[in-house]
């Protein structure tokens, strides 16, 4: 299960997130997104945690959503997968006005 973790404080690192989620089960990976593409490398305020078990992931989401870490309340939800095409635009129109759907 891929889990989105938002509203992260700059003080929160991947080890802190791993420790919080490990209390609910096995954690495959933790990634905090950063601005490496512009060269600053500064962390952004969101990341992703992957857990192999859906039930453990749902338990972690329920328990950790809204928890205060680094003076911020975390926003934690199941991450939506990207569509197969990876394209958010329709070929015949400028903007795709349909909301993203779970695959």
N, C-alpha and C positions, 0 to 999 in steps of 0.2 A: 504494500500500500504506500503510495506517495502522498506525503502530508505537507501542506503549505503552512509555514509559520511566518506570520506578519507582525509588524509593529515592533521589531527588534531594536533594542538599544545598541548603541555603538560599542558598549562594554561587553555585550554578549558575544561569545565566540562559539566555534563548533563543538568544543569540549563541553561547554555548559549545556548546550542543547542535547548533546548525546547523553549526558548524565541525567537530565530531566526525563528523557524518553526511555532510557534503559530501565527505569523503575517499572515500566509497564510491559517490557519484553525485549526481544532482540532487535537491535538497530543495525540495518545494513549499511546505510550511509547518511551523512549529514553534510549539507552544502549551504553556506551562507553566500549569497550573491554579492559581487563587488563590481566596482567600476574599472576593472582591468582593461577594458577595451579603450578607455580614454587615457590610460596610463596612471591614474591616481591610485588605484588599488583600494580606495576607501570602501568599506563595507556598506551595503545598502541595508534597508530596514526589513528585509525578508530573506527567507531561505527555505530549504526543503529537507525533510527527513524521510527516509525510506525504511519501512518495517515490513518484513516478509509475511507476518500474520495480520490478516484483516481484523480479526477480533481484538488483538492487542493494540492495533492502530486506532480502532474506534474507541477503546478504553482510554488510550492516551489523549485523544482529541477531547473526549468528554471531561477528563480530569484537568487537562492543562489549558484549555481555552479560557482566557480571561485571567490566568495566573499572572501576578505581577513579578517581573524579572527585570532588574536594571531600571526601576522606576517607570516601567511601561507595562500595560496589560497586553498580553499576547493575544493575537488573533490566529486561531488554529483551525483549519478545515481540511477536508480531503481534497487533494489537488486534482483538477480535471485533466485527463489526458489530452494531448494535442490530437487534432484530427489527422487522418491518414494523409491528406493532401498537404497539410501544413500551410495552406493558403487561406487567409481569412476573407479574401475578396472573391466575388463572383466574376466570371469572365465577362459577362454582359452588362455589368453595372459597376458603379464606382465603389459602393460600400455594401457589404453583406449585412443586412439589417436583421437577420435571424440570430437569435442568441445561440451560444455554444451549447451543444448537447453532449451528454455523456455517451461514450462509445461502448 
